[in-house]
């Protein structure tokens, strides 16, 4: 897994697809307590179509490279890290893809600096003041404390609890236990990962994402909302409302998929990414 040193911290990432491709690059942004592995099936399908994609481990709890204590772990701070990643690899005309918390981070990216982003694909994700969704509000509140994060991580080593409705269970139908164990492991092995997760949780402000949503129409590139319709946290109604916030957005329902569309519907998601990647870039991003 390559390792990139950036002004705001180091990022590990996976690369899929041909080194030389006529298709624009794809950069993938996972959510809270996920890592790059969630994108494997999607990225492999894109690679089969000649599309090169980059799947970093963002510092959202399942990362193995903690940030410095003074690093900005707010959603906007991580958005700046994503912008630095694009610049560090000299990527342009990017198709940016986000799911779950990663979808909110993508919204912060295009608000912060959309100059390298030509098009956007959002799976089920936080939007407006649904940040986090009500179903996870208590858990999210607990994660603001490093002590509580460490305790939750220990409890989640128990497979039945980890896979249950109190753990990752509601997020996907296709939810391998070894994958969720992988996501919890850094919190049980690295205090820095615990600290980063707690700092992020403390910095999340629904009012900030709600205010940002009033500017989403400024992004002039095409947007696809590839939305699982079996999601009780990020409902279809939320996704269709988010569609209306953009100037050029298409809502594509994915029947039967829950929050983690890269796991429940990798083929459908890859199809939507490939389709939007074929669209020309806007010349209006600044």
C-alpha positions in Angstrom: 0.0 0.0 0.0 1.7 3.2 -1.1 2.3 6.0 1.5 2.0 9.7 0.7 3.4 12.4 2.9 1.2 15.6 2.8 1.4 18.9 4.6 -1.5 17.9 6.8 -0.3 14.3 7.4 0.5 11.0 5.9 -2.0 8.9 3.9 -1.9 5.2 2.8 -3.8 4.3 -0.3 -4.5 1.5 -2.8 -4.3 2.0 -6.6 -6.4 0.0 -9.1 -6.4 0.1 -12.9 -3.9 0.9 -15.6 -1.1 3.3 -15.0 -2.0 5.0 -18.2 -5.6 5.6 -18.9 -7.7 7.8 -21.2 -10.4 7.9 -18.5 -10.3 10.5 -15.8 -9.0 9.3 -12.4 -11.4 8.2 -9.6 -10.7 9.0 -6.0 -12.8 7.2 -3.4 -13.8 8.5 0.1 -15.1 6.0 2.6 -17.0 6.8 5.8 -16.5 6.6 9.5 -15.0 3.3 10.8 -14.3 2.1 7.3 -11.1 1.8 5.3 -10.0 1.6 1.7 -11.0 -2.1 1.5 -14.6 -1.2 1.3 -14.0 -0.1 -2.3 -12.2 -3.2 -3.5 -15.0 -4.7 -5.5 -16.0 -1.3 -7.0 -12.4 -0.4 -7.9 -11.7 -3.8 -9.5 -14.8 -3.4 -11.7 -13.6 0.0 -12.7 -10.1 -1.4 -13.4 -11.7 -3.9 -15.7 -13.0 -1.0 -17.8 -9.6 0.7 -17.9 -10.4 3.3 -15.2 -7.6 4.0 -12.7 -8.8 4.7 -9.1 -7.3 5.6 -5.8 -8.7 4.3 -2.5 -7.0 6.0 0.5 -7.4 5.2 4.2 -8.8 8.4 5.6 -8.3 9.2 9.3 -11.8 8.2 10.4 -11.1 5.5 13.0 -10.1 2.5 11.0 -6.8 4.0 9.9 -3.4 2.7 11.0 -1.5 6.0 10.5 -2.7 8.4 13.2 -2.5 12.2 12.6 -0.5 14.6 14.7 -2.3 15.9 17.8 -2.5 19.4 16.4 -3.9 18.3 13.0 -7.3 19.6 12.0 -9.6 16.6 12.5 -12.8 18.5 11.7 -14.8 17.5 8.5 -13.4 20.6 6.8 -9.9 19.7 8.0 -10.1 16.2 6.5 -11.6 17.8 3.3 -8.4 19.8 3.1 -6.4 16.6 3.5 -8.3 15.2 0.5 -7.6 18.3 -1.5 -3.9 17.9 -0.6 -4.0 14.2 -1.7 -5.3 15.3 -5.2 -2.6 17.9 -5.5 0.1 15.6 -4.1 -0.6 13.0 -6.8 -1.2 15.8 -9.4 -4.6 14.5 -10.2 -7.0 16.6 -12.2 -10.4 16.1 -13.9 -11.2 13.8 -11.0 -14.3 11.8 -10.4 -14.7 12.1 -6.6 -16.8 9.4 -5.0 -18.1 9.4 -1.4 -20.2 7.1 0.7 -21.6 7.5 4.3 -19.5 10.1 6.1 -17.3 10.2 3.0 -20.2 11.7 1.1 -20.3 14.6 3.6 -16.5 15.0 3.3 -16.9 15.2 -0.5 -19.4 18.1 0.0 -16.8 19.8 2.1 -14.2 19.2 -0.6 -16.2 20.9 -3.4 -16.9 23.8 -1.0 -13.3 24.1 0.0 -11.5 23.7 -3.4 -13.3 22.1 -6.3 -10.5 23.0 -8.8 -9.4 19.4 -9.4 -12.9 17.8 -9.1 -14.8 17.5 -12.4 -17.7 15.2 -11.3 -19.1 13.8 -8.2 -20.8 10.5 -7.2 -22.4 10.2 -3.8 -23.8 7.0 -2.3 -26.0 7.1 0.7 -24.5 9.8 2.9 -24.9 12.6 5.5 -26.6 15.7 4.1 -28.0 19.0 5.4 -28.4 18.6 9.2 -28.5 14.8 9.0 -25.0 14.6 10.3 -25.0 12.0 11.9 -28.4 10.4 11.2 -30.7 10.1 14.2 -30.3 6.4 14.4 -26.6 6.8 15.3 -26.8 10.0 17.3 -26.3 8.4 20.7 -23.4 6.3 19.5 -21.8 9.3 17.8 -22.2 11.3 21.0 -20.4 8.5 22.9 -17.5 8.6 20.4 -16.7 12.2 21.3 -14.9 10.7 24.4 -11.6 8.8 23.8 -12.4 6.7 26.8 -15.8 5.8 25.4 -14.3 5.0 22.0 -11.8 2.7 23.6 -14.5 0.9 25.5 -16.7 0.6 22.5 -13.8 -0.8 20.5 -13.2 -3.5 23.1 -16.9 -4.5 23.1 -17.0 -4.6 19.3 -14.4 -7.3 19.3 -17.3 -9.6 20.1 -18.6 -10.8 16.7 -22.3 -11.1 17.7 -22.4 -7.5 19.0 -20.3 -6.1 16.1 -22.6 -7.6 13.5 -25.8 -6.7 15.4 -28.1 -3.7 15.2 -26.0 -2.1 17.9 -22.9 -2.4 15.7 -22.4 -2.5 11.9 -25.5 -4.6 11.2 -27.9 -1.9 9.9 -25.3 -0.6 7.4 -25.3 -3.4 4.8 -26.8 -6.7 3.9 -23.5 -8.0 2.7 -21.3 -7.4 5.8 -18.4 -9.9 6.2 -17.5 -10.3 9.9 -13.8 -10.3 9.0 -14.2 -6.9 7.4 -15.9 -5.3 10.4 -13.2 -6.9 12.7 -10.6 -5.2 10.5 -12.3 -1.9 10.9 -12.3 -2.1 14.7 -8.8 -3.5 15.1 -6.9 -0.1 14.8 -8.9 1.3 17.7 -7.8 -1.6 19.9 -4.2 -1.4 18.9 -3.4 2.3 18.4 -4.4 5.0 20.9 -3.7 7.6 18.1 -6.6 6.1 16.0 -8.8 6.4 19.1 -7.8 10.1 19.6 -8.4 10.9 15.9 -11.9 9.4 15.9 -12.9 11.2 19.1 -11.6 14.5 17.8 -13.5 14.1 14.5 -16.7 13.2 16.4 -16.3 16.3 18.6 -15.8 18.5 15.5 -18.9 17.4 13.6 -21.5 20.2 13.5 -24.8 19.5 11.7 -25.4 23.3 11.3 -22.1 23.6 9.4 -23.1 21.0 6.8 -26.6 22.5 6.6 -25.1 25.9 5.9 -22.7 24.4 3.3 -25.6 22.9 1.5 -26.8 26.3 0.4 -23.6 26.5 -1.8 -23.7 23.1 -3.4 -25.3 24.6 -6.5 -22.1 26.4 -7.2 -20.5 23.1 -8.2 -21.2 23.0 -12.0 -19.9 19.5 -12.8 -22.3 16.5 -13.1 -23.4 14.7 -10.0 -24.8 11.3 -9.6 -26.6 10.2 -6.4 -26.4 6.4 -6.4 -28.7 5.8 -3.5 -29.6 2.5 -1.8 -33.3 2.4 -1.2 -33.3 0.0 1.8 -31.5 2.4 4.1 -33.3 3.6 7.2 -30.6 6.1 8.2 -30.1 7.9 4.9 -33.5 7.7 3.4 -34.5 8.0 -0.3 -36.2 11.2 0.6 -32.9 12.6 1.9 -31.2 11.6 -1.3 -33.8 13.2 -3.5 -33.6 16.4 -1.5 -29.8 16.4 -1.9 -30.2 16.0 -5.6 -32.2 19.3 -5.7 -29.3 21.1 -4.0 -27.0 20.6 -7.0 -27.2 22.4 -10.3 -26.7 19.2 -12.4 -27.6 16.1 -10.4 -29.2 12.8 -11.3 -30.8 10.5 -8.7 -30.3 6.8 -9.3 -32.1 4.4 -6.9 -30.3 1.2 -6.1 -33.0 -1.2 -4.9 -32.2 -3.4 -1.9 -29.0 -1.6 -0.9 -28.4 -0.1 2.5 -25.9 2.6 3.6 -22.8 0.9 2.4 -23.5 0.7 -1.3 -19.9 -0.4 -2.1 -20.6 -3.6 -0.3 -24.3 -4.2 -1.1 -24.2 -3.1 -4.8 -20.6 -2.8 -6.1 -21.6 -3.6 -9.7 -24.4 -1.0 -9.8 -22.1 1.6 -8.1 -19.2 1.0 -10.5 -21.6 1.3 -13.4 -22.7 4.7 -12.3 -19.1 5.8 -11.7 -18.0 4.7 -15.1 -21.0 6.4 -16.7 -20.4 9.8 -15.2 -16.6 9.5 -15.8 -17.4 9.4 -19.5 -19.1 12.9 -19.3 -16.9 15.9 -20.1 -15.6 18.1 -17.3 -17.0 21.5 -16.6 -14.8 24.4 -17.4 -16.3 26.6 -14.6 -14.8 25.1 -11.4 -12.6 27.5 -9.5 
